[in-house]
Every structure is written in structure tokens, then in C-alpha cells.
Amino acid sequence: MSSKNISLFFARAESDPDLSAQMKSLQNEGVEAFVARLVGLSQKAGLPFTEDELTEAAQAAASEDLSDALHSGPGSTSFSDASRRRFRKSRALLQG
């Protein structure tokens, strides 16, 4: 259920200007503070997940995107739109 909540939370953030603004305000946070505050936002949004679940989901998305890139052939840089979104989100989560 938590991985579903993570997906739903990020989807809601794309369509909810208030939640999006709250997430953008976290951009200058360090990784630990960013993740902790993001978990708090998820709880307020009614789509709770833990720090561990978020980290695991970000790592899985990054791994999946790398696999997609490796299997798309030499010289190819094509990602699907969904892969691009997952990559940007996971990169942001992992970099802080």
C-alpha cells in the first residue's frame, strides 16, 4: 500500500498547487530533512509512507530507469515520459 501511496502522493503534487508549493519549499533542505518533511507532507495529505519506503522506492525507480537506458540500445537516449518523471523524482530524492 505504501508504494501506491508514494505514487498517488507525487501524482497529487503534480495537480495540487498547494502541495506542489510545499514540496518546492523543501528544495534547499538536506537529504535527511527533505525526506522527513516529505513524509510529514504525505501524512497530512492522507497518503502516508515512511522514510524507508520512500528511499526504497527512489532507489528502485533509479535502478529501473538505468535498466531502461541500458536496454534501449547503444547511442539511444530515449526514455518514456513515465521513466523521465521517475528519474527526475528519484534523482531529486537521492541528491537532496
Secondary structure as the mmCIF struct_conf table of DSSP 4:
data_model
#
loop_
_struct_conf.conf_type_id
_struct_conf.id
_struct_conf.beg_label_comp_id
_struct_conf.beg_label_asym_id
_struct_conf.beg_label_seq_id
_struct_conf.end_label_comp_id
_struct_conf.end_label_asym_id
_struct_conf.end_label_seq_id
HELX_RH_AL_P HELX_RH_AL_P1 SER A 2 SER A 15
HELX_RH_AL_P HELX_RH_AL_P2 PRO A 17 LYS A 24
TURN_TY1_P TURN_TY1_P1 SER A 25 ASN A 28
BEND BEND1 GLU A 29 GLU A 29
HELX_RH_AL_P HELX_RH_AL_P3 VAL A 31 LYS A 44
TURN_TY1_P TURN_TY1_P2 ALA A 45 GLY A 46
HELX_RH_AL_P HELX_RH_AL_P4 GLU A 51 HIS A 71
TURN_TY1_P TURN_TY1_P3 SER A 72 SER A 72
TURN_TY1_P TURN_TY1_P4 PRO A 74 GLY A 75
HELX_RH_AL_P HELX_RH_AL_P5 ASP A 81 GLN A 95
#
